[in-house]
């Protein structure tokens, strides 16, 4: 068992997460084994402050359907939501902090010009496909609220925010993202994307970039399904082209090899994790997109960076 435990720690398992009784894996070990696992955790750069147990068994995460990737839900009444201040703005909607069924949530109010009956119909057909509860690295849409003229997506609130905010904004201060942690982040992202690629049903497209990747308090990566693009949103506007493949900027969605395009975006994320830089930060998104698509603009590998 000790060899298995050592391998788990080397591949990113944390020794500081407590169970509901307040015990960590190191507390459960004895003698030389506990000492050895502690040494490996320190070598891997883990922060050994105890991470308290977090109960996620509230109602929004309990229901399951026969399809293990999809949980049925009729929708959420606007009166059941307690919304607080706006915490962020994205090209696709405004984000509000709030509470629902006793849990901290983020409510994303989609930016839609005209909420017609057809848009509402499409929204009600598409958002259940984003309620994916069966994978550790997917952050599902818990539910949705139709409150004309607002269409609202409800997700669990993760205090650390996005990978982008951790790498490039003040929210990431005090959090060490060393090489070991960067590799762990990359593995989590790859596992989440592999799961999405393996789904046998159509769902709104998910564009991979660091703004759409959320981080749990225990540093688990989760791909945010609330950032998928609905059919009624303006797909002619491509947000965050710095992470997109040239063909994704030039072709229609139906003409793109999605897996290959996502692999390109994943490579840009690896560059971002290695350099801690925003890709093409000196250019506006429009300039970057045009140069990537038409002029062969690519990220440059800094001297001394192993690839």
C-alpha positions in Angstrom: 0.0 0.0 0.0 2.9 2.4 0.7 4.2 2.2 -2.9 0.7 2.9 -4.2 0.4 5.9 -1.8 3.8 7.2 -2.9 2.8 7.0 -6.6 -0.5 8.8 -5.9 1.3 11.7 -4.3 3.9 11.9 -7.1 1.0 12.2 -9.6 -0.7 15.0 -7.7 -2.8 13.5 -4.9 -2.9 15.9 -1.9 -2.0 14.7 1.6 -3.6 17.7 3.3 -7.3 17.2 2.5 -9.3 16.2 5.5 -12.3 13.9 5.6 -15.5 14.7 7.4 -13.9 13.6 10.7 -11.1 16.1 10.2 -8.4 13.5 9.5 -5.9 13.8 6.6 -4.1 10.9 4.9 -1.0 11.6 7.0 -3.1 11.4 10.2 -4.3 7.9 9.1 -0.7 6.7 8.5 1.7 5.6 11.2 5.4 5.8 11.9 7.8 5.5 9.0 5.1 5.4 6.3 3.7 8.8 7.5 7.2 10.3 7.6 8.0 9.0 4.1 4.7 10.3 2.6 5.3 13.7 4.3 8.8 13.9 2.7 7.4 13.1 -0.8 4.7 15.7 -0.4 7.3 18.3 0.5 9.5 17.3 -2.4 6.5 17.7 -4.8 5.9 21.2 -3.5 2.6 20.6 -1.7 1.4 23.1 0.8 0.6 21.1 3.9 -1.9 23.3 5.5 -5.0 21.2 6.3 -7.9 21.6 3.8 -11.1 21.3 5.6 -13.8 18.8 4.5 -16.5 20.4 2.2 -19.8 18.8 2.1 -21.2 18.9 -1.5 -24.1 16.5 -1.0 -26.7 19.3 -1.2 -29.7 18.8 -3.3 -28.4 20.4 -6.5 -25.8 17.7 -6.8 -27.8 14.7 -5.7 -30.2 14.0 -8.5 -29.1 11.6 -11.3 -30.7 10.3 -14.4 -30.1 7.0 -16.1 -27.6 8.8 -18.3 -24.6 9.1 -16.0 -23.5 12.3 -17.7 -26.8 14.1 -17.4 -29.1 14.9 -14.4 -32.6 16.0 -15.2 -33.9 19.2 -13.8 -37.0 21.3 -14.6 -35.4 24.6 -14.0 -35.1 27.0 -11.1 -37.6 29.6 -10.0 -36.1 33.2 -9.9 -37.7 33.6 -6.5 -35.6 30.8 -5.1 -32.4 32.6 -6.0 -30.8 35.1 -3.6 -28.5 37.2 -5.8 -25.8 39.5 -4.5 -23.4 41.9 -6.3 -22.0 41.5 -9.7 -18.6 40.0 -9.5 -17.5 39.9 -13.1 -18.4 40.7 -16.7 -17.6 38.4 -19.6 -18.4 38.9 -23.3 -21.2 36.3 -23.0 -22.8 37.5 -19.8 -22.7 39.1 -16.3 -21.7 37.1 -13.2 -23.5 37.6 -9.9 -22.6 36.0 -6.5 -25.6 34.4 -4.8 -27.1 31.6 -2.8 -29.4 28.8 -3.8 -30.6 25.9 -1.5 -28.1 27.0 1.1 -25.1 26.9 -1.2 -22.9 29.6 -2.7 -23.5 29.9 -6.4 -22.6 32.0 -9.4 -25.5 33.2 -11.6 -24.5 34.0 -15.1 -27.0 36.2 -16.9 -26.5 35.6 -20.6 -26.0 38.6 -22.8 -28.8 38.1 -25.4 -30.3 41.0 -27.3 -33.8 39.6 -27.9 -35.2 36.8 -25.7 -37.8 35.5 -28.1 -40.0 32.3 -27.6 -37.6 30.5 -29.9 -34.6 31.5 -27.9 -36.3 30.3 -24.7 -37.1 27.0 -26.4 -33.5 26.5 -27.6 -32.2 27.5 -24.1 -34.4 25.0 -22.4 -33.3 22.3 -24.8 -29.6 23.0 -24.6 -28.8 23.8 -20.9 -29.6 20.3 -19.6 -26.8 19.0 -21.7 -24.4 21.0 -19.5 -25.6 19.4 -16.3 -22.6 16.9 -16.3 -22.1 15.5 -12.8 -20.2 12.4 -13.5 -16.6 13.7 -13.9 -14.3 15.3 -11.3 -12.9 17.8 -13.7 -16.2 19.1 -15.1 -18.0 22.0 -13.3 -21.6 21.4 -14.2 -24.4 23.8 -14.7 -26.6 23.1 -11.7 -29.7 24.5 -13.2 -31.2 27.4 -15.2 -33.7 30.1 -14.7 -35.9 31.6 -17.4 -36.9 35.1 -16.2 -37.6 37.2 -19.3 -35.7 39.2 -20.5 -33.0 37.3 -18.5 -31.7 33.8 -19.1 -29.7 32.6 -16.1 -27.2 29.7 -15.6 -26.5 28.6 -12.1 -23.1 27.1 -11.1 -21.3 26.3 -7.9 -19.1 29.2 -6.8 -15.4 28.4 -6.4 -13.7 31.2 -4.4 -10.3 30.8 -6.1 -11.9 31.7 -9.5 -10.4 30.9 -12.8 -7.0 29.6 -13.8 -6.5 33.0 -15.6 -7.2 34.9 -12.4 -4.7 32.7 -10.5 -1.9 33.1 -13.1 -2.4 36.7 -14.1 -4.5 38.7 -11.5 -4.3 39.7 -7.9 -6.5 36.8 -6.8 -3.6 34.4 -7.4 -1.3 36.2 -5.0 -0.1 33.8 -2.3 -0.8 30.7 -4.3 2.3 29.0 -5.5 1.9 27.5 -9.0 5.3 25.7 -9.3 6.2 23.2 -12.0 4.7 20.3 -10.2 1.4 22.2 -9.7 1.4 23.3 -13.3 1.8 19.7 -14.5 -1.1 18.7 -12.2 -3.3 21.4 -13.6 -2.4 20.3 -17.1 -3.3 16.7 -16.3 -6.7 17.7 -14.9 -7.5 19.8 -18.0 -6.5 16.9 -20.3 -8.7 14.5 -18.3 -11.7 16.8 -18.5 -11.3 17.4 -22.2 -10.9 13.7 -22.9 -14.2 13.1 -21.1 -16.0 15.8 -23.2 -14.5 14.4 -26.4 -15.8 11.0 -25.4 -19.5 12.0 -25.0 -21.8 10.5 -27.6 -24.3 13.4 -27.6 -24.1 16.8 -29.1 -23.7 19.7 -26.7 -23.0 23.4 -26.9 -19.3 23.9 -27.9 -16.8 24.5 -25.1 -13.8 26.7 -26.1 -10.8 25.8 -24.1 -8.8 28.7 -22.5 -7.7 29.7 -19.0 -10.7 31.9 -18.4 -13.0 28.9 -18.7 -11.1 26.8 -16.3 -12.1 27.0 -12.6 -10.0 26.0 -9.6 -11.3 24.3 -6.4 -9.9 25.2 -3.0 -8.1 21.9 -3.1 -6.6 22.9 -6.4 -8.7 20.5 -8.5 -9.3 21.9 -12.0 -12.8 21.9 -13.4 -13.9 22.9 -16.9 -16.8 25.4 -16.6 -19.8 24.3 -18.6 -21.5 27.7 -18.0 -18.9 29.0 -20.5 -20.2 26.9 -23.4 -21.7 28.7 -26.4 -25.4 28.4 -27.0 -26.9 28.1 -30.6 -28.7 31.4 -30.3 -25.6 33.4 -29.2 -23.7 35.3 -31.9 -21.1 32.7 -33.0 -19.7 35.2 -35.5 -18.0 36.9 -32.6 -15.0 34.8 -31.3 -14.0 35.8 -27.8 -10.4 35.1 -26.6 -8.9 34.2 -30.0 -5.4 34.1 -28.5 -6.1 30.5 -27.5 -7.8 29.4 -30.7 -6.4 27.4 -33.6 -6.1 29.1 -37.0 -8.8 26.9 -38.6 -11.2 27.6 -35.7 -10.8 31.3 -36.6 -11.4 30.8 -40.3 -14.0 28.0 -40.6 -17.5 27.4 -39.5 -18.0 25.3 -36.4 -19.4 22.4 -38.5 -16.2 22.4 -40.6 -13.7 22.3 -37.7 -12.0 19.2 -36.4 -12.9 19.9 -32.8 -10.4 17.5 -31.2 -7.5 18.9 -33.2 -8.6 22.5 -32.5 -8.8 21.7 -28.8 -5.4 20.2 -28.9 -4.0 23.5 -30.2 -5.8 25.4 -27.4 -4.3 22.9 -24.9 -0.8 23.6 -26.2 -1.3 27.3 -25.7 -2.4 26.6 -22.1 0.7 24.6 -21.5 2.7 27.6 -22.8 0.7 29.8 -20.5 1.4 27.5 -17.5 5.1 27.4 -18.3 5.6 31.1 -18.9 2.9 32.6 -16.6 2.3 35.1 -19.5 -0.9 36.0 -21.3 -0.6 34.9 -24.9 -0.1 37.9 -27.3 -0.8 40.3 -24.4 0.6 43.2 -26.4 -2.2 42.8 -29.1 -5.9 43.4 -28.9 -8.0 40.3 -29.3 -9.0 41.3 -32.8 -5.4 41.9 -33.8 -4.3 38.6 -32.3 -7.1 36.7 -34.0 -6.3 38.2 -37.5 -2.6 37.6 -37.2 -3.1 34.0 -36.0 -5.5 33.2 -38.8 -3.8 35.0 -41.7 -0.2 35.8 -40.8 1.0 32.7 -39.0 1.4 34.4 -35.6 2.4 31.8 -33.0 3.6 31.9 -29.3 7.4 31.9 -29.0 9.2 29.5 -26.7 11.5 31.4 -24.3 15.2 30.4 -24.1 15.8 27.7 -21.6 12.2 26.5 -21.5 12.1 22.7 -22.0 9.4 21.4 -24.4 
